[in-house]
Amino acid sequence: MHPIAPFASVLRADNPGPMTLDGTRSYVLRAPGAPGRVVVDPGPDLAPHLTALADAGPVDLVLVTHRHADHTGGLALFRELTGAPSRGVSAEFCAPGGGAADGSGAGPLVDGEVLEVAGLRIEVLATPGHTADSACFVVSVPGDPASGTVVLTGDTVLGRGTTVLAEPDGSLRDYLASLDRLSSLDLPDPVPGLPGHGPVLPDLRAAVHAYREHRTERLDQVRSALTALGVTLPDDEGPLPDAVLDAVTGAVYSDVDASVLPAARSSVRAQLEYLRGRP
């Protein structure tokens, strides 16, 4: 367990890969002196990782940033190990803790909701785009501004590289709106970002700005590829032709490793959907 803030530590899962970088990061949050903890993204179904998280101390609540299995695959086992309730934007990841029959405190997360747990203030920000159920968490210690504020970003903003707009529910329109929301947060400057993959971001706003510029550049590349291919996107809601998806992906992402081409194709689909009916 590696401390990264007065109230936050990280444990990296042993699941490196093209989409997970050096592994999924699980975060353990607690105000100094608080008996319980909040765990964000228990990670994949890897018993040594989950056991180490559980051994860190009593868990009051488990939060998930989004649906992908490298963040949630170990959730069921982790609930068994800790007896803690879990919550996410999707009801699929919500369950009461300790066998409570009423399920109190275990409903789906709501945008703007403020959680007071483990001595912390955790504000929920719905940030769809990577997936429809993606969320970020703004975390601070009430009454202790010296402890600072951090934003847990899941896969909305990574510590290295850029995120994929995942099928079937990734949306560039939603993603750009989420980036704009993160950049306009009324928080100290700079505010650190704690991503689901990769190192801590010392200045989240700077990272978000770079992400926004990258997406704009990719859109220009997609437009250029469509022009070179002589393709006009249909304005209707029907499926995009596979041939167009493959051709644009090959033109725009010609320099990426073959292992990430499916992810690139998913992002191209989201970009093309965004461009329908747009100049």
ROMI-142445 format. One record per residue (C-alpha): residue number from 1; residue in one letter; x, y, z. Coordinates in steps of 0.25 Angstrom, whole numbers. Layout:
// residues N
{atom NUM "A" {X Y Z}}
...
***
This chain:
// residues 279
{atom 1 "M" {0 0 0}}
{atom 2 "H" {6 13 -4}}
{atom 3 "P" {2 26 2}}
{atom 4 "I" {-1 38 -8}}
{atom 5 "A" {-8 48 1}}
{atom 6 "P" {-11 50 16}}
{atom 7 "F" {-24 42 14}}
{atom 8 "A" {-21 33 2}}
{atom 9 "S" {-13 21 -2}}
{atom 10 "V" {-12 12 -14}}
{atom 11 "L" {-10 -2 -17}}
{atom 12 "R" {-7 -6 -31}}
{atom 13 "A" {-13 -20 -36}}
{atom 14 "D" {-4 -29 -44}}
{atom 15 "N" {-11 -28 -57}}
{atom 16 "P" {-2 -21 -67}}
{atom 17 "G" {-6 -20 -81}}
{atom 18 "P" {-9 -11 -93}}
{atom 19 "M" {-22 -6 -87}}
{atom 20 "T" {-18 -6 -73}}
{atom 21 "L" {-4 0 -74}}
{atom 22 "D" {4 -5 -62}}
{atom 23 "G" {-9 -10 -55}}
{atom 24 "T" {-22 -5 -49}}
{atom 25 "R" {-20 4 -37}}
{atom 26 "S" {-29 2 -25}}
{atom 27 "Y" {-30 14 -15}}
{atom 28 "V" {-32 13 0}}
{atom 29 "L" {-37 26 6}}
{atom 30 "R" {-39 30 21}}
{atom 31 "A" {-37 43 29}}
{atom 32 "P" {-26 42 39}}
{atom 33 "G" {-31 35 52}}
{atom 34 "A" {-44 30 45}}
{atom 35 "P" {-46 15 48}}
{atom 36 "G" {-52 11 35}}
{atom 37 "R" {-48 12 20}}
{atom 38 "V" {-54 14 7}}
{atom 39 "V" {-48 6 -5}}
{atom 40 "V" {-50 11 -19}}
{atom 41 "D" {-49 0 -30}}
{atom 42 "P" {-45 -13 -23}}
{atom 43 "G" {-40 -17 -37}}
{atom 44 "P" {-39 -30 -44}}
{atom 45 "D" {-43 -44 -38}}
{atom 46 "L" {-29 -46 -33}}
{atom 47 "A" {-29 -52 -19}}
{atom 48 "P" {-15 -47 -14}}
{atom 49 "H" {-19 -33 -18}}
{atom 50 "L" {-33 -33 -11}}
{atom 51 "T" {-27 -40 1}}
{atom 52 "A" {-17 -29 3}}
{atom 53 "L" {-28 -18 1}}
{atom 54 "A" {-37 -25 12}}
{atom 55 "D" {-25 -26 21}}
{atom 56 "A" {-23 -11 21}}
{atom 57 "G" {-34 -10 31}}
{atom 58 "P" {-49 -9 33}}
{atom 59 "V" {-56 -4 20}}
{atom 60 "D" {-68 5 22}}
{atom 61 "L" {-72 6 7}}
{atom 62 "V" {-67 1 -7}}
{atom 63 "L" {-69 11 -19}}
{atom 64 "V" {-67 7 -33}}
{atom 65 "T" {-63 17 -44}}
{atom 66 "H" {-69 9 -56}}
{atom 67 "R" {-73 -5 -61}}
{atom 68 "H" {-61 -10 -67}}
{atom 69 "A" {-56 -23 -61}}
{atom 70 "D" {-42 -19 -58}}
{atom 71 "H" {-49 -9 -47}}
{atom 72 "T" {-60 -18 -43}}
{atom 73 "G" {-57 -33 -46}}
{atom 74 "G" {-53 -35 -31}}
{atom 75 "L" {-64 -27 -25}}
{atom 76 "A" {-73 -39 -21}}
{atom 77 "L" {-61 -46 -14}}
{atom 78 "F" {-57 -33 -7}}
{atom 79 "R" {-71 -31 -2}}
{atom 80 "E" {-70 -45 4}}
{atom 81 "L" {-56 -42 10}}
{atom 82 "T" {-60 -29 16}}
{atom 83 "G" {-76 -29 18}}
{atom 84 "A" {-76 -15 13}}
{atom 85 "P" {-87 -9 4}}
{atom 86 "S" {-83 -5 -10}}
{atom 87 "R" {-88 6 -19}}
{atom 88 "G" {-87 11 -34}}
{atom 89 "V" {-95 18 -44}}
{atom 90 "S" {-100 5 -49}}
{atom 91 "A" {-109 -3 -39}}
{atom 92 "E" {-102 -15 -44}}
{atom 93 "F" {-90 -12 -34}}
{atom 94 "C" {-99 -7 -22}}
{atom 95 "A" {-101 -16 -10}}
{atom 96 "P" {-104 -14 4}}
{atom 97 "G" {-93 -18 14}}
{atom 98 "G" {-93 -27 26}}
{atom 99 "G" {-106 -34 21}}
{atom 100 "A" {-115 -22 24}}
{atom 101 "A" {-128 -25 18}}
{atom 102 "D" {-132 -11 15}}
{atom 103 "G" {-121 -8 6}}
{atom 104 "S" {-119 6 12}}
{atom 105 "G" {-108 14 7}}
{atom 106 "A" {-106 4 -5}}
{atom 107 "G" {-114 10 -16}}
{atom 108 "P" {-108 15 -29}}
{atom 109 "L" {-99 27 -28}}
{atom 110 "V" {-106 40 -32}}
{atom 111 "D" {-98 52 -39}}
{atom 112 "G" {-96 63 -29}}
{atom 113 "E" {-98 53 -17}}
{atom 114 "V" {-89 56 -5}}
{atom 115 "L" {-84 44 3}}
{atom 116 "E" {-79 46 18}}
{atom 117 "V" {-72 33 21}}
{atom 118 "A" {-58 30 28}}
{atom 119 "G" {-57 44 32}}
{atom 120 "L" {-57 49 18}}
{atom 121 "R" {-66 57 9}}
{atom 122 "I" {-67 50 -5}}
{atom 123 "E" {-75 57 -16}}
{atom 124 "V" {-80 49 -27}}
{atom 125 "L" {-78 54 -41}}
{atom 126 "A" {-85 47 -53}}
{atom 127 "T" {-74 47 -64}}
{atom 128 "P" {-80 39 -75}}
{atom 129 "G" {-72 37 -88}}
{atom 130 "H" {-62 26 -86}}
{atom 131 "T" {-75 18 -82}}
{atom 132 "A" {-89 22 -79}}
{atom 133 "D" {-87 19 -64}}
{atom 134 "S" {-73 26 -62}}
{atom 135 "A" {-72 35 -49}}
{atom 136 "C" {-61 43 -43}}
{atom 137 "F" {-60 46 -28}}
{atom 138 "V" {-55 59 -21}}
{atom 139 "V" {-50 55 -8}}
{atom 140 "S" {-46 64 4}}
{atom 141 "V" {-45 64 19}}
{atom 142 "P" {-56 74 25}}
{atom 143 "G" {-50 84 34}}
{atom 144 "D" {-36 81 30}}
{atom 145 "P" {-32 89 17}}
{atom 146 "A" {-18 86 19}}
{atom 147 "S" {-20 72 15}}
{atom 148 "G" {-24 76 1}}
{atom 149 "T" {-34 71 -9}}
{atom 150 "V" {-32 60 -19}}
{atom 151 "V" {-41 55 -31}}
{atom 152 "L" {-41 41 -34}}
{atom 153 "T" {-43 40 -49}}
{atom 154 "G" {-45 25 -52}}
{atom 155 "D" {-43 23 -66}}
{atom 156 "T" {-48 37 -70}}
{atom 157 "V" {-34 43 -69}}
{atom 158 "L" {-22 33 -69}}
{atom 159 "G" {-9 36 -63}}
{atom 160 "R" {-2 33 -76}}
{atom 161 "G" {-8 32 -90}}
{atom 162 "T" {-22 35 -93}}
{atom 163 "T" {-35 27 -91}}
{atom 164 "V" {-43 19 -100}}
{atom 165 "L" {-58 22 -103}}
{atom 166 "A" {-63 8 -100}}
{atom 167 "E" {-74 1 -108}}
{atom 168 "P" {-85 0 -107}}
{atom 169 "D" {-88 12 -98}}
{atom 170 "G" {-76 21 -100}}
{atom 171 "S" {-79 35 -105}}
{atom 172 "L" {-70 46 -110}}
{atom 173 "R" {-81 56 -108}}
{atom 174 "D" {-83 52 -93}}
{atom 175 "Y" {-68 51 -92}}
{atom 176 "L" {-65 65 -96}}
{atom 177 "A" {-76 70 -87}}
{atom 178 "S" {-69 62 -75}}
{atom 179 "L" {-55 68 -78}}
{atom 180 "D" {-61 82 -78}}
{atom 181 "R" {-68 79 -65}}
{atom 182 "L" {-55 74 -59}}
{atom 183 "S" {-47 86 -64}}
{atom 184 "S" {-57 96 -58}}
{atom 185 "L" {-58 90 -44}}
{atom 186 "D" {-57 100 -33}}
{atom 187 "L" {-45 94 -26}}
{atom 188 "P" {-31 99 -22}}
{atom 189 "D" {-21 100 -34}}
{atom 190 "P" {-14 91 -36}}
{atom 191 "V" {-23 79 -31}}
{atom 192 "P" {-17 65 -32}}
{atom 193 "G" {-24 54 -40}}
{atom 194 "L" {-23 40 -36}}
{atom 195 "P" {-26 31 -49}}
{atom 196 "G" {-30 17 -50}}
{atom 197 "H" {-17 14 -58}}
{atom 198 "G" {-4 21 -58}}
{atom 199 "P" {3 30 -48}}
{atom 200 "V" {-3 42 -40}}
{atom 201 "L" {-6 54 -49}}
{atom 202 "P" {0 66 -41}}
{atom 203 "D" {-9 76 -48}}
{atom 204 "L" {-23 70 -53}}
{atom 205 "R" {-27 83 -60}}
{atom 206 "A" {-14 82 -69}}
{atom 207 "A" {-17 68 -72}}
{atom 208 "V" {-31 70 -76}}
{atom 209 "H" {-27 82 -85}}
{atom 210 "A" {-17 73 -92}}
{atom 211 "Y" {-28 62 -93}}
{atom 212 "R" {-38 73 -99}}
{atom 213 "E" {-27 77 -109}}
{atom 214 "H" {-24 62 -113}}
{atom 215 "R" {-39 59 -116}}
{atom 216 "T" {-40 72 -125}}
{atom 217 "E" {-27 67 -132}}
{atom 218 "R" {-33 53 -134}}
{atom 219 "L" {-46 59 -139}}
{atom 220 "D" {-38 67 -150}}
{atom 221 "Q" {-31 54 -154}}
{atom 222 "V" {-44 47 -155}}
{atom 223 "R" {-50 58 -164}}
{atom 224 "S" {-37 57 -173}}
{atom 225 "A" {-38 42 -174}}
{atom 226 "L" {-53 43 -178}}
{atom 227 "T" {-50 53 -189}}
{atom 228 "A" {-38 45 -194}}
{atom 229 "L" {-47 33 -194}}
{atom 230 "G" {-58 41 -201}}
{atom 231 "V" {-68 36 -190}}
{atom 232 "T" {-80 44 -186}}
{atom 233 "L" {-86 40 -173}}
{atom 234 "P" {-101 37 -173}}
{atom 235 "D" {-109 46 -164}}
{atom 236 "D" {-118 35 -160}}
{atom 237 "E" {-117 26 -147}}
{atom 238 "G" {-113 13 -154}}
{atom 239 "P" {-101 6 -152}}
{atom 240 "L" {-88 11 -158}}
{atom 241 "P" {-82 2 -169}}
{atom 242 "D" {-71 -7 -164}}
{atom 243 "A" {-63 -4 -176}}
{atom 244 "V" {-63 11 -173}}
{atom 245 "L" {-59 8 -158}}
{atom 246 "D" {-48 0 -163}}
{atom 247 "A" {-43 9 -173}}
{atom 248 "V" {-43 21 -164}}
{atom 249 "T" {-37 14 -152}}
{atom 250 "G" {-25 9 -161}}
{atom 251 "A" {-23 24 -166}}
{atom 252 "V" {-24 31 -153}}
{atom 253 "Y" {-17 20 -144}}
{atom 254 "S" {-7 15 -154}}
{atom 255 "D" {4 16 -143}}
{atom 256 "V" {-2 8 -132}}
{atom 257 "D" {1 -6 -127}}
{atom 258 "A" {-8 -17 -133}}
{atom 259 "S" {-12 -20 -118}}
{atom 260 "V" {-20 -7 -116}}
{atom 261 "L" {-26 -6 -130}}
{atom 262 "P" {-39 -11 -125}}
{atom 263 "A" {-40 0 -115}}
{atom 264 "A" {-36 10 -126}}
{atom 265 "R" {-47 5 -134}}
{atom 266 "S" {-57 7 -123}}
{atom 267 "S" {-52 21 -121}}
{atom 268 "V" {-53 24 -136}}
{atom 269 "R" {-68 19 -136}}
{atom 270 "A" {-70 29 -125}}
{atom 271 "Q" {-64 40 -133}}
{atom 272 "L" {-71 37 -145}}
{atom 273 "E" {-84 36 -137}}
{atom 274 "Y" {-81 50 -132}}
{atom 275 "L" {-78 56 -146}}
{atom 276 "R" {-91 51 -152}}
{atom 277 "G" {-98 63 -157}}
{atom 278 "R" {-87 72 -153}}
{atom 279 "P" {-78 80 -162}}
***
